Amino acid sequence: MFTGIVEELGEVTAVENLGDSSRFRLRGPVVTEGARHGDSIAVNGVCLTVVEHEGDEFTADVMAETLNRSSLGALTVGSRVNLERPTAVGTRLGGHIVQGHVDGTGTVLERRPSEHWEIVKISLPADLSRYVVEKGSITVDGISLTVVETGGDHFSVSLIPTTLALTTLGLKQPGDPVNLEVDIIAKYVESLLAGQGATK
């Protein structure tokens, strides 16, 4: 489990196409400290498994399913990525409950800068819109954010200077893809309510 609090802005250092999958090598001095084979690290909100670890870099295999359902397939050597290790039991939950299971992708539609913060509008797939509510939580490229407003096929978030400086959302431009994970609690509530209806 993750919390959507990005620990560092890493970098893709190699991409190997394996046909039905890809192997990524990524640099991240913070998240690789103490990393071992089999550990999980979230890369732009996608939970990946460490295959190898050497120095401040690690490799991870990404299956076709993940490449097709996330924006990881668009990464190239030099791409910056948000990195986060799983949360440790007993620590503060700084963001919200994040699984690292991408529900879909959106596209940055617009950036509206202010003096100290910025509003970013992002497209929202139709099948995810029912899970996104104003002032609710959403994960964008692995970043736990609060929804400012929703418009059916889009939503907007407000980014503070720290988020702009330390995550990929400070770099994304209109047209760029982002990974989206909706609040898992909303999906569980929907499933439970549907089950109640089926038993009546």
C-alpha positions, 0 to 999 in steps of 0.5 A: 500500500502507498499513500501518494506522497512522492518521495523523489523525482527519479529518472528512466535510465534504460528501456529494454523492449522484450516483445510482450513486456518491457524492462525499465531501469530507473534511478532513485537514490532515496527509494533504492536505499535498502531495496531488495529483489521483490520489493515494491516501488510505485513508478508514476503511481504504478506498483512495480516489483524490483528485479535487480538493484545496483547502486542508486538504480533498480530494474522492473519488468512491466507486462503488456497489460500494464503498458496498455493500461497506463502511461508507462509505455510512453516513457523513454530514457531521460523521462522523469518519474515519481517514485514512492516506496510502500508505506510502513505500518505504524507511520503517518498516512500523509495522503490517502490509501493508494494501491498502485493499481492504475484505473485508467489514464487521463490527459493534461488539458490546461494549466492555469498558473497563479503567483504561488500555485497552479490549477491543472485540468485533466481529462477523465475517462467516462467509466471513472467519473462516478468515483470522482467528487469535489474535495475527494481524493484522486491519485495522479501519476502516483500523487495524492491530490484533492479534487477542486472541481469535476465536470463529468469528462474532466476534473481539476486539482490545485498544485502547491509549490512543493508539488510543482517542484518535486513531482512530474506534475511540475513538468507535464504540459497539455497533451501529456498523459497521466495515470489515474487511480480513484479512491478505493473506498468509493469502489468498495462502497459501490460494490457493497451497494450493488450486492445489497440490491442483488439480495433483495 
